[in-house]
Amino acid sequence: MALKEPPKLIPYWFHSLESDNRHKESPNIRIEFSQADSNNLEKAYQKLLEYDNGTGIEKPPVTVDVMDDLLFEVDIPNRKLSPIYWKGKTYEVVRGTWFYATDMYKFLACDEELSRQIEEGYQNAQPWLMEPPKNTVERSKTFIDFEDKRNWKLTGPYIGQSITYSGPNSAWLLSTNIASQLARAVMTKITNNENVGGTRLIRGYTEVEKWKKRNEEALKNKSRRTKDDSTVRKAGSNRSSPVTSRNNSMNGSNNSSPNMEREIQTQGISKEPEKSNTEFSINNYTIKDESAVDHRYDKIEHLIFVVHGIGEKFAEDKATSTIESSVNDIRRTAKEVAKLYFCKDKSQHHPGTTLPSYATTSESAYKNIYVPEGTGVQFIPVNWRRHLNIDKYKIKRKHRKSRLNLKKSLSNLEKKLKSDKEDKEEVVKKKSNASLNKEDENKESGKETSKEEVKNSKATSSDNNLKPKSSDYLKPESTTASDCSDVDDSDVDDDDDDDDFDFPRMHDILLETIPVVRTLVTDLALDVLYYMVPRFYQQMITILSDEINRLYKLFMKHHPDFKGKVSLFGHSLGSQLCFDILCHQIPECLKSEKEKVDIIKYKRSTPYGSEVSYNYKQLDFPVHTFFAVGSPIGLFTILSDRNIRFFDWKNPSMEGLTSNETLVPIVKKMYNVFHPSDPVAHRIEPLILKKKQFNKEDGEILKPNPVPYSKGGLTGTVREFQGFQKDFAQRGMKLFGNVYSAVQAFIDPDKSSRQTSPVEEEKFNPRDLKNINPNGRLDYVIQADILDNQYLAAIPAHSSYWNDQDTISFLLAELYRDMNL
């Protein structure tokens, strides 16, 4: 039955797919956005369309945040998808209205220009008014007439093709050349007008889903009938030839399966329908659209800036594990552990639960801590190494040219002064000779001589005025604007006019042998050497502070309602840079509203014995928690001959800030997490505690607090048993202490009353570890597997934190431990 009006067109949005190990990058491979993202994009598109048509009052935003964790944005006018918080590739975005079939189960969105022309012809042909054929006889009588109204010729890049509309939601893309028309006539005759020999087109993504579902059901029915037929044939063959049946069963063959595969292949249907693209990679960011609950719009409780350490340049050059992909591993691991080890109900959350001081597992340690399924934590990578330009020792052309011009000016001045001196000597000699020859004549004509001397004096004064001054020689030669403009780094070393200003690059001083090893050592180790050089150290802390502030402002622009806590997660050298910045911050409680301080100048001793003044920029937000993983903070603090103390947040004062002998990080909570085999990591507690607190009376030292184990297996079983023993022993000791106190109170009640006195407020101790986090410990060690070899584990240990469940579970637990939900 014909329709009175065209069906409602429901568009769907797609984006191009990044190449991976299985697919080559192609503009035809397009992946659908999630349903929520597609709806948001369509709403924003319609608002922009209304504004362009003059019906909108205020211009709506042109970008929409999309994908998991809303870390990407779509520029709707330009149809581009790109990451928000880091530099990455951009990908094509398509608003799909018409779709073409590649096989029975896969439909791809047509280009928007092609879809526009198809929709224009659709509105002109009005195929929804067509009466569908009632039987095969009427269907066989129909034919394609290129002069028919339901045929629409394409223009522009699609010239030579036409569209034939076969129904209210379907059409065919055909070619108008003679060969294609002949082939189409044959195909139409064979298939009884069900296939006209072109490319099938479907209008609207909802119709595509219906089409795929219908084809999948047809495939199942076809497979079921084929299986029943094969069962009947197999039963008949068993009755006729049991020996053959037994041989076939022993060989594992099935007589009907080749026929079934051949029948399926002849129908153009694959054996199994290709699954929808639910997992894909874009900009090193994995996205899964499996959950029906959209946690992206959950309230963000914590914002964490993740700062990389050494080796980022090597990772970018070799396209390996960059900071962006590493932070993606953190996000993925955080969502996994949030479902596994934390309580599921908010009522089970116990604020203030401290971490056990003995080895245990994550299931028992975090059972009273609630973490939302979406984690409520946003991780943003901070790439400071990319903005540094210290790999090439160079001076820009304009600076070098000014210095070269100054040197040339000085040489010109010397030459001019020398020539002037010689000219003056010659003039004096000539004057003396002339005066001797004309002495007698001048006596007779004194008046005329006086007149001539006056004239000569005037001429001499005029000559002196014409000579340039010595300061003029110091002026550099005039240069054009192009000479002073910046040039590429490759052009800087092309100036061979002065060897004194031709600086080599880093690769110029490397030996030619074992280039792979030398490049690896250079890219990994040089960052530490740069940190020790004052001028490079100033660049590092300035760039890191600017980048964190920039990302914070960008995040607040996209999340204006954010009122959560901001933390730092520093790895390797990145943790040291974060620590230096935190030690030179002014607490929010001490900042003046009238005078805003952006930079603090601080003098710091260098390894060469001198003092250098550094500028530390202030962050635009207070840092609540600082996680240092695989950190060399303890090493660099020892080398600088200083110690670490804590800030008194209850009674703040300027006296408790960083000095020449003490480092005071301005942070509420701090944790130093490390793998026991990490060669870069060092402890921090010995720099804070007194010697008698760190070295016990029995000769043992205070060991780092173990992080709960969450990897299961034999090690998990052993740790669980050890934790049960320790927990049972502690509970027994606590019970015994309570019983002893009750007995003492019953025997001598006066003594207990005398011992009870008003509790005085404890004085702040800057060396007390309880002032840096509620657990009362700063160093936390990841529990190694029982069968691990510490020397072999040292190789991957330093880069194992990104997807380590123990580290990420500990991070989430410490973020939500004190929250009142």
C-alpha positions in Angstrom: 0.0 0.0 0.0 1.4 3.4 -1.0 2.2 6.0 1.7 0.7 9.4 1.9 4.0 11.1 3.0 7.6 10.2 2.9 9.0 8.2 5.9 10.8 10.3 8.5 14.5 10.4 7.8 16.7 9.6 10.9 20.4 10.3 10.2 23.2 8.6 12.0 26.8 9.9 12.4 30.0 8.1 11.6 33.7 8.7 11.6 36.7 7.2 9.8 38.7 4.4 11.3 42.3 4.5 12.2 44.5 1.8 10.7 45.5 -1.1 12.9 47.0 -4.6 12.5 43.9 -5.9 10.8 42.7 -3.1 8.6 44.4 -0.7 6.3 43.4 2.9 6.7 40.7 3.8 4.2 38.2 6.6 3.9 35.5 4.0 3.1 35.8 2.3 6.5 33.5 4.3 8.8 32.5 3.4 12.3 29.2 4.5 13.9 29.2 6.7 17.0 27.3 5.6 20.0 23.6 6.3 20.0 24.0 9.1 22.5 26.8 10.7 20.6 24.9 10.5 17.3 21.8 12.1 18.9 23.9 14.9 20.4 25.6 15.6 17.1 22.3 15.7 15.2 20.8 18.1 17.7 23.8 20.4 17.4 23.6 20.1 13.6 20.0 21.1 13.6 20.6 24.1 15.9 23.4 25.3 13.6 21.1 24.8 10.6 18.4 27.0 12.2 20.9 29.7 13.1 22.3 29.8 9.5 18.7 30.1 8.2 18.1 33.1 10.5 15.7 31.4 12.9 18.2 31.0 15.8 18.8 33.9 18.2 22.2 32.9 19.7 24.8 31.0 17.8 25.2 27.5 19.2 28.6 25.9 19.8 30.2 24.3 16.7 31.8 21.5 18.6 30.4 18.5 20.5 32.3 16.3 23.0 32.0 12.7 22.1 33.2 9.2 22.7 34.3 7.5 25.9 35.1 9.9 28.8 34.3 12.8 26.4 37.9 13.2 25.4 37.2 13.9 21.7 35.3 16.6 20.0 33.6 16.9 16.6 33.8 20.1 14.6 30.4 20.0 12.9 31.0 22.6 10.1 34.3 21.0 9.1 33.2 17.4 9.9 36.4 16.6 11.8 37.0 14.5 14.8 40.0 15.3 17.0 41.2 14.8 20.6 40.6 17.7 23.0 43.5 17.6 25.5 46.4 16.4 23.4 47.8 16.7 19.9 46.6 13.9 17.6 45.3 13.1 14.2 42.0 14.3 12.9 39.4 12.1 11.2 36.6 12.5 8.8 33.1 12.7 10.1 30.0 11.8 8.0 26.4 12.5 8.6 24.8 9.3 7.2 21.4 9.5 5.5 21.8 7.1 2.6 23.7 3.9 2.9 25.1 1.5 0.3 25.6 -2.3 0.7 29.0 -3.9 0.5 27.5 -7.3 1.4 24.3 -8.7 2.9 25.2 -7.5 6.4 27.4 -4.5 6.1 26.2 -1.1 4.9 28.4 2.0 4.8 27.4 5.6 4.8 27.5 7.4 1.5 29.4 10.7 1.1 27.3 13.6 2.1 27.3 15.1 -1.4 26.1 11.9 -2.9 23.5 11.6 -0.2 22.3 15.1 -0.9 21.8 14.3 -4.6 20.0 11.0 -3.8 17.7 12.7 -1.4 17.0 15.5 -3.9 16.0 12.9 -6.5 14.0 11.1 -3.8 11.9 14.1 -3.1 11.4 14.7 -6.8 10.5 11.1 -7.7 8.3 10.6 -4.6 8.7 6.8 -4.6 6.6 6.5 -1.4 3.5 7.0 -3.6 4.4 3.9 -5.7 2.2 0.8 -5.4 4.4 -2.2 -4.7 4.0 -5.2 -7.0 1.4 -7.6 -5.7 2.9 -10.8 -7.2 5.8 -12.0 -9.2 3.9 -11.5 -12.5 3.6 -7.8 -11.9 7.2 -7.6 -10.7 8.4 -9.3 -13.9 6.6 -6.7 -16.0 8.4 -3.8 -14.5 11.5 -2.5 -16.2 13.9 0.4 -15.8 13.3 3.4 -18.1 15.9 6.1 -17.8 13.3 8.7 -18.8 11.0 7.5 -16.0 10.3 9.8 -13.1 11.7 7.4 -10.6 15.1 7.6 -12.2 17.4 10.4 -11.2 20.7 11.2 -13.0 23.6 12.3 -10.8 25.9 15.3 -11.5 29.3 16.5 -10.5 31.8 13.8 -9.5 29.1 11.2 -9.9 28.3 12.0 -13.5 27.6 8.9 -15.6 25.6 7.3 -12.8 21.9 7.4 -11.9 19.6 6.4 -9.1 16.5 4.3 -9.6 14.1 4.4 -6.6 12.5 1.0 -6.0 10.5 1.8 -2.8 9.9 4.3 0.0 13.3 3.4 1.7 15.3 1.7 -1.1 17.0 2.6 -4.3 19.7 1.3 -6.8 22.9 3.1 -7.8 23.3 2.3 -11.6 25.7 3.2 -14.3 24.3 4.6 -17.6 26.8 3.2 -20.0 25.8 0.6 -22.6 27.7 -2.4 -21.1 26.2 -1.8 -17.7 22.7 -1.6 -19.2 23.1 -4.9 -20.9 24.5 -6.6 -17.8 21.7 -5.1 -15.8 19.1 -6.4 -18.2 20.4 -9.9 -17.8 20.7 -9.7 -14.0 17.1 -8.3 -13.8 15.8 -11.2 -15.9 17.6 -13.9 -13.8 16.6 -12.5 -10.4 13.0 -11.7 -11.5 13.6 -8.0 -10.9 14.8 -8.6 -7.3 18.3 -7.4 -8.3 18.8 -4.9 -11.0 22.6 -5.3 -11.2 23.6 -2.2 -9.3 24.5 -1.2 -5.8 21.7 -1.4 -3.3 20.9 1.9 -1.4 18.9 2.2 1.9 17.5 5.4 3.3 17.9 5.9 7.0 20.0 4.0 9.5 16.9 2.5 11.2 16.0 0.8 7.9 19.6 -0.5 7.6 19.2 -2.2 11.0 15.9 -3.7 9.9 17.6 -4.9 6.7 20.5 -6.5 8.5 18.2 -8.2 11.0 16.0 -9.6 8.2 19.0 -11.0 6.4 20.4 -12.5 9.6 17.1 -14.3 10.2 17.1 -15.5 6.6 20.6 -16.9 7.1 19.6 -18.7 10.2 16.6 -20.3 8.5 18.7 -21.3 5.5 21.3 -22.9 7.8 18.6 -24.7 9.7 17.0 -26.1 6.6 20.4 -27.2 5.3 21.3 -28.8 8.6 18.0 -30.8 8.6 18.6 -31.9 5.0 22.1 -33.1 5.9 20.8 -35.0 8.9 18.3 -36.8 6.7 20.9 -37.7 4.1 23.3 -38.8 6.9 20.6 -41.1 8.4 20.0 -42.6 4.9 23.7 -43.2 4.3 24.0 -44.8 7.8 21.3 -47.3 6.8 22.8 -48.1 3.4 26.5 -48.2 4.3 27.5 -48.4 7.9 31.1 -48.9 7.0 31.3 -45.6 5.1 29.6 -43.8 7.9 32.0 -45.1 10.4 35.0 -44.1 8.2 33.6 -40.7 7.7 33.1 -40.2 11.4 36.6 -41.3 12.1 38.0 -38.9 9.6 35.9 -36.0 11.1 34.3 -35.2 7.8 30.7 -34.3 7.0 29.3 -34.8 3.5 26.8 -32.1 3.8 29.1 -29.3 5.0 30.8 -28.6 1.6 27.4 -28.4 -0.1 26.1 -26.1 2.6 29.1 -23.8 2.3 28.8 -23.8 -1.4 25.1 -22.9 -1.2 25.7 -20.1 1.2 28.5 -18.7 -0.9 26.4 -18.7 -4.0 23.8 -16.7 -2.2 26.4 -14.0 -1.4 26.0 -14.6 2.4 28.9 -15.2 4.8 28.7 -18.1 7.2 28.5 -15.9 10.2 27.2 -12.3 10.1 29.9 -9.8 10.8 29.5 -8.2 14.2 28.9 -4.6 14.5 32.0 -2.6 15.3 31.8 -2.4 19.1 35.6 -2.0 19.7 37.9 0.2 17.7 41.1 2.2 18.1 41.3 5.9 17.3 44.2 8.1 18.3 45.6 5.3 20.5 42.3 5.3 22.4 40.2 2.2 22.8 36.5 2.5 23.0 33.9 -0.1 23.9 30.2 0.5 23.4 29.0 -2.6 25.3 27.4 -1.1 28.3 23.9 0.2 28.1 24.5 2.7 30.9 26.3 5.8 29.8 28.7 6.8 32.6 30.3 9.6 30.7 27.9 12.1 32.1 28.4 11.0 35.7 29.7 13.5 38.1 33.5 13.9 37.9 34.9 13.8 41.5 38.6 13.9 40.7 40.7 15.3 37.9 44.2 13.8 37.6 47.0 15.2 35.4 49.3 12.4 34.4 52.9 13.6 33.8 55.4 11.3 31.9 59.1 10.8 32.7 62.1 9.9 30.7 61.8 8.2 27.3 58.9 10.2 25.9 60.9 11.4 22.9 62.0 7.8 22.1 58.3 6.7 22.4 57.1 9.3 20.0 59.9 8.8 17.5 59.4 5.0 17.5 55.5 5.3 17.7 55.5 3.0 20.8 53.9 3.6 24.2 53.4 7.4 24.3 51.9 9.2 27.3 48.5 9.3 25.6 48.3 5.6 25.1 49.7 5.0 28.6 47.0 7.1 30.1 44.5 5.2 28.0 45.7 2.0 29.8 45.2 3.7 33.1 41.6 4.6 32.2 40.8 1.1 31.0 42.4 -0.5 34.0 40.6 1.8 36.4 37.2 0.8 35.0 38.1 -2.8 35.3 39.2 -2.7 38.9 36.3 -0.5 39.9 34.0 -3.4 39.0 36.2 -6.1 40.7 37.5 -5.0 44.0 35.3 -2.3 45.5 32.0 -2.5 47.2 28.9 -2.1 44.9 26.6 -0.3 47.3 27.2 3.2 48.8 25.8 2.0 52.1 28.8 -0.3 52.5 31.3 2.6 52.2 33.2 3.4 55.4 34.9 6.7 55.3 38.3 6.9 56.9 39.2 3.2 56.5 43.0 2.9 56.6 45.1 0.7 54.5 46.4 -2.5 56.2 50.1 -2.3 57.1 50.6 -6.0 56.1 50.5 -7.9 52.9 46.9 -8.6 51.8 44.7 -8.7 48.7 42.6 -6.1 47.1 39.3 -7.9 47.8 39.8 -7.7 51.5 41.6 -4.3 51.7 39.0 -2.4 49.5 35.8 -4.2 50.4 34.6 -1.1 52.5 35.4 1.5 49.9 32.9 2.5 47.2 34.0 3.6 43.8 31.5 4.4 41.1 31.4 2.1 38.1 32.4 4.9 35.8 35.2 5.7 38.4 34.3 9.4 38.5 37.9 10.1 37.7 39.2 11.9 34.6 42.8 11.2 33.6 44.4 13.7 31.3 47.9 13.3 29.9 50.5 16.1 30.1 53.3 16.0 27.5 56.0 18.5 28.5 58.8 16.8 26.5 57.2 17.6 23.2 57.4 21.4 23.8 61.1 21.3 24.6 63.6 22.2 21.9 66.8 21.2 23.6 67.8 18.3 21.4 69.4 20.7 18.9 72.2 22.9 20.0 71.6 25.9 17.8 71.3 29.7 17.8 68.5 31.2 15.7 69.6 32.9 12.5 68.5 36.3 13.6 70.5 36.2 16.9 73.5 34.8 15.1 73.2 37.4 12.4 73.0 40.3 14.8 76.2 39.0 16.6 78.0 38.6 13.3 77.0 42.1 12.2 78.3 43.4 15.5 81.6 41.7 14.9 81.8 43.1 11.3 80.9 46.6 12.6 83.8 46.4 15.1 86.2 45.4 12.4 85.0 48.2 10.2 85.4 50.6 13.0 89.0 49.5 13.5 89.8 49.9 9.8 88.2 53.4 9.6 90.1 54.6 12.7 93.3 53.4 11.2 92.7 55.0 7.8 91.6 58.3 9.5 94.9 58.3 11.5 97.0 57.8 8.4 95.0 60.6 6.6 95.6 63.0 9.4 99.4 62.3 9.4 99.6 63.0 5.7 97.7 66.2 6.1 100.0 67.4 8.9 103.1 66.7 6.7 101.7 68.6 3.8 100.8 71.5 5.9 104.2 71.7 7.5 106.0 71.6 4.1 103.6 74.2 2.7 104.1 76.5 5.7 107.9 76.4 5.2 107.8 77.2 1.5 105.3 80.0 1.9 106.7 81.5 5.1 108.4 84.4 3.3 105.5 85.1 1.0 103.0 85.2 4.0 105.1 87.8 5.7 104.5 90.2 2.8 100.8 89.5 2.4 99.6 88.9 6.0 96.1 90.0 5.4 95.6 87.7 2.5 97.0 84.8 4.5 94.7 85.4 7.4 91.7 85.3 5.0 92.9 82.1 3.5 93.4 80.5 6.9 89.9 81.4 7.8 88.6 79.7 4.7 90.7 76.6 5.3 89.4 76.4 8.9 85.9 76.5 7.6 86.6 73.9 5.0 88.2 71.6 7.7 85.2 72.0 10.0 82.8 71.1 7.1 84.9 68.0 6.3 84.8 66.9 9.9 81.0 67.2 9.9 80.8 65.0 6.8 82.9 62.2 8.4 80.8 59.6 10.3 81.0 59.4 14.0 82.6 56.4 15.7 79.2 55.3 17.1 77.9 55.0 13.6 80.4 52.3 12.9 78.9 50.2 15.7 75.5 50.1 14.0 74.8 46.8 12.2 74.1 46.7 8.5 70.5 47.2 7.5 68.6 43.9 7.1 65.3 43.2 5.5 62.3 41.7 7.4 62.9 38.3 5.7 66.5 38.2 7.1 65.2 38.6 10.7 62.3 36.2 10.4 62.5 32.7 11.9 63.7 30.0 9.6 63.7 26.2 9.8 66.2 24.4 12.0 67.7 22.9 8.9 68.6 26.3 7.6 70.4 27.4 10.7 73.4 25.3 10.2 73.8 26.2 6.6 75.6 29.5 7.5 79.2 28.7 7.3 80.3 32.3 7.4 81.6 32.1 10.9 82.6 28.8 12.7 82.3 30.4 16.1 78.5 30.6 15.8 78.0 27.3 13.9 76.8 25.0 16.8 76.6 21.2 16.1 73.5 19.1 16.7 73.3 16.2 19.1 73.5 13.6 16.3 76.6 15.2 15.0 78.7 14.2 18.1 77.4 10.6 18.3 79.7 7.8 17.1 78.7 5.8 14.1 78.9 2.4 15.8 75.9 0.6 17.4 73.5 3.4 16.3 70.4 1.8 17.8 72.0 1.5 21.3 73.3 5.1 21.1 70.0 6.5 20.0 68.2 4.6 22.8 70.6 5.8 25.5 70.5 9.4 24.2 66.7 9.5 24.1 66.3 7.9 27.5 69.2 9.3 29.6 69.6 12.8 28.3 66.5 14.1 30.0 68.1 13.4 33.4 71.2 15.3 32.3 69.1 18.2 31.0 67.4 18.3 34.5 70.8 18.9 36.1 71.7 21.9 33.7 70.2 25.2 35.0 69.0 26.7 31.7 67.3 23.4 30.7 65.8 22.9 34.2 64.2 26.3 34.0 62.6 25.4 30.6 61.3 22.1 32.0 59.5 23.5 35.1 58.1 26.5 33.1 56.8 24.4 30.3 55.3 21.8 32.7 53.5 24.5 34.7 52.2 26.3 31.6 50.9 23.0 30.1 49.1 21.9 33.3 47.5 25.3 33.6 46.5 25.3 29.9 44.9 21.8 30.3 43.1 22.8 33.5 41.5 25.9 31.8 40.6 23.7 28.8 39.0 21.2 31.1 37.0 23.8 32.9 35.8 25.2 29.6 34.3 21.8 28.7 33.2 21.0 32.3 32.2 24.4 33.8 30.3 22.6 36.7 33.3 20.8 37.9 33.9 21.3 41.7 36.0 18.2 42.5 39.6 17.8 43.5 42.6 18.0 41.3 45.6 15.7 41.7 48.9 15.0 40.0 50.2 11.6 38.9 53.9 11.8 38.1 56.1 9.0 36.7 59.9 8.8 36.8 61.4 12.3 36.1 57.9 13.7 35.7 57.3 13.1 39.4 60.5 15.0 40.3 59.4 18.0 38.2 55.9 17.9 39.8 57.5 17.7 43.3 59.8 20.7 42.5 56.7 22.7 41.4 54.7 21.7 44.4 57.5 22.7 46.8 57.4 26.3 45.4 53.7 27.0 45.6 51.9 29.4 47.8 49.0 27.7 49.7 45.5 29.0 48.8 45.0 29.9 52.5 48.0 32.3 52.4 47.3 33.9 49.0 46.1 37.5 49.1 43.0 38.4 47.1 44.5 41.9 46.3 47.9 40.8 45.2 48.0 37.9 42.8 51.4 36.1 42.6 52.1 34.3 39.3 55.8 33.6 39.7 58.1 32.9 42.7 61.8 33.4 42.4 63.9 31.0 44.3 67.7 30.5 44.5 69.0 27.0 44.2 72.5 25.6 44.5 73.9 23.9 41.4 76.2 20.8 41.3 79.0 23.3 40.4 78.8 25.1 43.7 77.1 28.3 42.5 73.6 29.6 43.0 71.1 30.1 40.3 67.8 32.0 40.6 64.8 30.1 39.2 61.2 31.2 38.4 58.5 28.9 39.6 55.1 29.6 38.1 52.0 29.2 40.3 49.3 26.6 39.4 45.8 27.9 38.8 44.4 25.4 41.3 45.3 23.7 44.6 46.7 20.2 44.3 45.0 17.8 46.7 46.9 14.5 46.1 50.2 13.7 44.6 51.1 10.2 43.4 54.7 9.6 42.6 55.3 6.3 40.9 58.8 5.0 40.0 60.1 8.3 41.4 63.7 9.4 41.9 62.6 12.2 44.4 64.7 10.6 47.2 67.8 10.5 45.1 67.7 14.1 43.9 66.8 15.3 47.4 69.9 13.6 48.8 72.1 15.1 46.0 70.8 18.6 46.9 71.7 18.0 50.6 68.2 18.8 51.8 65.4 17.1 53.7 61.6 17.0 53.3 59.0 18.3 55.8 55.2 18.7 55.8 53.1 21.8 55.8 50.8 22.6 58.7 47.4 23.1 57.2 45.7 23.8 60.5 47.9 26.7 61.4 49.4 27.8 58.1 52.2 30.4 58.0 54.9 31.5 55.6 57.6 30.1 57.9 56.6 26.5 57.0 57.4 26.9 53.3 60.5 25.7 51.3 63.9 27.0 52.4 67.4 26.4 51.3 67.6 23.3 53.6 64.0 22.0 53.6 61.6 21.1 50.9 57.9 21.4 51.8 55.4 20.1 49.2 52.1 22.1 49.2 49.8 19.2 48.9 47.2 17.6 51.2 48.2 13.9 50.5 51.2 12.3 49.0 52.2 8.8 48.1 55.4 7.2 46.8 54.6 4.0 44.9 57.2 1.8 43.4 58.0 -1.7 42.2 60.6 -3.5 44.3 62.7 -4.1 41.2 62.4 -0.7 39.7 66.0 0.7 39.3 64.9 4.3 39.1 62.6 4.4 42.2 63.9 5.5 45.6 62.4 5.8 49.1 61.4 9.1 50.7 60.6 8.2 54.3 64.3 8.1 55.4 64.5 11.9 54.5 61.6 12.7 56.9 61.7 10.3 59.8 64.2 10.5 62.7 66.9 7.8 62.6 65.5 6.0 65.6 62.1 5.9 63.9 63.5 4.4 60.7 66.1 2.1 62.2 64.4 -0.1 64.9 66.1 -1.4 68.0 66.2 -4.9 66.7 68.4 -3.8 63.8 65.7 -3.9 61.2 64.6 -0.9 59.1 61.1 0.4 58.6 60.0 -1.4 55.4 57.7 0.2 52.9 54.0 -0.5 53.3 52.8 -3.2 50.8 50.2 -2.4 48.3 47.3 -4.9 48.3 47.7 -7.7 45.7 45.0 -8.1 43.0 46.4 -10.4 40.4 45.2 -13.7 41.9 47.0 -17.0 41.3 49.4 -18.6 43.7 50.7 -15.3 44.9 47.2 -14.1 45.6 46.4 -17.2 47.6 49.5 -16.8 49.7 49.0 -13.1 50.3 45.4 -13.8 51.3 46.5 -16.3 53.8 49.2 -14.1 55.2 46.7 -11.2 55.5 44.3 -13.4 57.3 47.0 -14.4 59.8 48.0 -10.8 60.4 44.5 -9.6 60.7 43.6 -12.4 63.2 46.7 -11.5 65.3 45.9 -7.8 65.4 42.3 -8.4 66.3 43.4 -10.8 69.1 45.9 -8.2 70.5 43.2 -5.5 70.4 40.8 -7.7 72.2 43.4 -8.6 74.8 44.1 -4.9 75.3 40.5 -4.1 75.9 40.0 -6.9 78.4 43.2 -5.9 80.2 42.0 -2.3 80.5 38.5 -3.4 81.8 40.2 -5.6 84.4 42.4 -2.8 85.6 39.5 -0.4 85.8 37.6 -3.0 87.9 40.5 -3.7 90.3 41.5 0.0 90.9 38.8 2.4 89.7 40.6 5.4 91.3 43.7 4.8 89.3 41.8 4.8 86.0 40.1 8.0 87.0 43.5 9.6 87.9 44.9 8.6 84.5 42.0 10.2 82.7 42.9 13.8 82.1 41.8 16.4 79.5 43.5 15.7 76.2 45.7 18.5 75.1 45.8 19.4 71.4 48.8 17.7 69.9 51.5 20.0 68.5 52.1 19.8 64.8 55.1 17.7 63.9 56.4 18.4 60.3 58.1 15.0 60.4 55.0 13.0 61.3 53.9 10.8 58.4 50.3 11.0 59.5 50.3 14.6 58.3 50.8 13.6 54.7 48.1 11.0 54.3 45.6 9.2 56.6 47.5 5.9 56.4 50.5 7.3 58.1 53.0 6.0 55.5 54.6 7.6 52.5 56.4 4.7 50.8 54.3 1.9 49.2 55.8 -1.1 47.5 54.0 -3.3 44.9 54.0 -6.9 45.9 56.0 -9.0 43.5 55.0 -12.5 42.4 56.4 -15.3 44.5 58.2 -16.9 41.4 59.5 -13.6 40.0 63.2 -13.1 39.5 64.1 -9.6 40.8 66.9 -9.1 38.2 64.7 -10.2 35.2 61.8 -8.1 36.6 63.9 -5.0 36.7 63.8 -4.7 32.9 60.0 -4.0 32.6 59.4 -2.8 36.1 59.9 1.0 35.5 57.2 1.0 32.7 54.7 -1.4 34.3 52.7 1.1 36.3 50.3 2.2 33.6 48.2 -1.0 33.4 49.1 -2.5 36.8 45.9 -3.3 38.7 47.6 -3.0 42.1 48.7 0.5 41.4 45.5 1.7 39.9 43.4 0.0 42.6 45.5 1.7 45.2 45.1 5.1 43.5 41.2 4.8 43.4 41.1 3.6 47.0 43.1 6.6 48.3 41.0 9.0 46.3 37.7 7.7 47.6 38.8 6.6 51.1 37.8 9.8 52.9 34.8 10.8 50.8 31.5 11.1 52.4 29.0 9.8 49.9 
